[in-house]
Amino acid sequence: MDRKYLARVGAAFLVVGAMTGCTAGSQSGSFEVEVRAMAPGAQGGSYEVKVIGPDGDFVNSQEVVVGSTYGIEGIHFGWVSVETTSGCTAKRELTSESPTLRMVIDGENCILSD
């Protein structure tokens, strides 16, 4: 075989390999809420959790009962707001360095973490 032909094939292989190895990575994160206990005097046995995405659009809402965990995947990076009927509200930025947000509702306390 011709050396020039082999050199071209080798170069093409390297270019294709480099292109397929360079992906943009995920552009979304996730949110999770866990309800450990209801606040004293709370009505009912669940809280409604509403998530608002970075563009201000409604992402999702869910009733979450004591002892359960609710999660949402695929939330675009940016500032995300979370509101619950327990009175817990949070606003935090999801980024590629911090792609997850976790909220724990434990009685009167709301705890946020990454």
C-alpha positions as CSV (number, residue, x, y, z in Angstrom):
1,M,0.0,0.0,0.0
2,D,1.0,3.6,-0.6
3,R,2.4,5.4,2.4
4,K,0.4,8.5,1.7
5,Y,-2.8,6.5,1.6
6,L,-1.9,4.9,5.0
7,A,-1.0,8.4,6.4
8,R,-4.4,9.8,5.3
9,V,-6.3,6.9,6.7
10,G,-4.5,7.2,10.0
11,A,-5.1,11.0,10.1
12,A,-8.8,10.5,9.3
13,F,-9.0,7.9,12.1
14,L,-7.5,10.3,14.6
15,V,-9.8,13.1,13.6
16,V,-12.9,11.0,13.9
17,G,-11.7,9.6,17.2
18,A,-11.0,13.0,18.6
19,M,-14.4,14.3,17.5
20,T,-16.4,11.5,19.1
21,G,-14.5,11.8,22.3
22,C,-15.3,15.4,22.7
23,T,-18.9,15.6,24.0
24,A,-20.5,18.7,25.6
25,G,-21.5,16.7,28.7
26,S,-24.8,16.9,30.5
27,Q,-26.6,20.3,30.5
28,S,-29.1,19.3,33.2
29,G,-29.3,18.3,36.8
30,S,-31.7,16.8,39.3
31,F,-33.7,17.6,42.3
32,E,-34.8,15.3,45.2
33,V,-37.0,15.9,48.2
34,E,-37.4,13.6,51.2
35,V,-40.2,14.0,53.8
36,R,-39.1,12.6,57.1
37,A,-41.8,14.1,59.4
38,M,-44.7,16.5,59.1
39,A,-44.6,19.8,61.0
40,P,-46.6,19.7,64.3
41,G,-50.2,20.6,63.6
42,A,-49.9,20.1,59.8
43,Q,-53.1,19.1,58.1
44,G,-53.1,15.9,56.1
45,G,-50.2,13.5,55.6
46,S,-48.5,15.0,52.6
47,Y,-46.9,18.1,51.2
48,E,-47.1,19.4,47.6
49,V,-43.7,20.1,46.1
50,K,-43.5,22.4,43.1
51,V,-40.3,22.9,41.0
52,I,-39.8,26.0,38.8
53,G,-37.0,25.8,36.3
54,P,-34.4,28.4,35.4
55,D,-36.5,30.0,32.7
56,G,-39.4,30.5,35.1
57,D,-41.4,27.7,33.7
58,F,-43.2,25.1,35.8
59,V,-41.1,21.9,35.8
60,N,-43.2,19.5,37.9
61,S,-45.2,19.1,41.1
62,Q,-45.9,16.1,43.2
63,E,-47.6,15.2,46.5
64,V,-44.9,13.7,48.8
65,V,-45.9,11.7,51.9
66,V,-43.9,11.1,55.1
67,G,-41.3,8.4,54.6
68,S,-41.0,8.9,50.8
69,T,-38.6,10.6,48.4
70,Y,-39.4,12.3,45.2
71,G,-36.9,13.1,42.4
72,I,-36.9,14.9,39.1
73,E,-34.2,14.4,36.5
74,G,-33.4,16.6,33.5
75,I,-33.7,20.0,35.0
76,H,-31.8,22.5,32.9
77,F,-28.8,24.2,34.6
78,G,-29.6,27.6,36.1
79,W,-31.5,29.0,39.1
80,V,-34.2,26.6,40.2
81,S,-37.0,27.4,42.7
82,V,-38.7,24.9,45.0
83,E,-41.8,25.6,46.9
84,T,-43.6,23.3,49.3
85,T,-46.9,23.5,51.2
86,S,-44.9,23.0,54.4
87,G,-43.6,26.5,53.9
88,C,-40.1,25.4,52.8
89,T,-38.9,27.4,49.8
90,A,-35.5,27.4,48.2
91,K,-33.7,28.8,45.3
92,R,-30.4,27.4,44.2
93,E,-28.3,27.3,41.0
94,L,-27.8,23.9,39.3
95,T,-24.4,23.8,37.5
96,S,-22.2,21.3,35.9
97,E,-20.1,21.5,39.1
98,S,-23.2,21.1,41.4
99,P,-25.8,19.3,39.3
100,T,-28.0,18.1,42.2
101,L,-30.2,19.7,44.8
102,R,-31.6,17.8,47.7
103,M,-34.2,19.0,50.2
104,V,-35.1,17.2,53.4
105,I,-38.3,18.2,55.3
106,D,-38.1,17.1,58.9
107,G,-40.9,18.5,60.9
108,E,-40.4,22.3,61.0
109,N,-36.9,22.1,59.5
110,C,-36.0,22.2,55.8
111,I,-32.4,21.2,55.0
112,L,-30.8,21.8,51.7
113,S,-27.7,20.0,50.3
114,D,-26.0,19.2,47.1
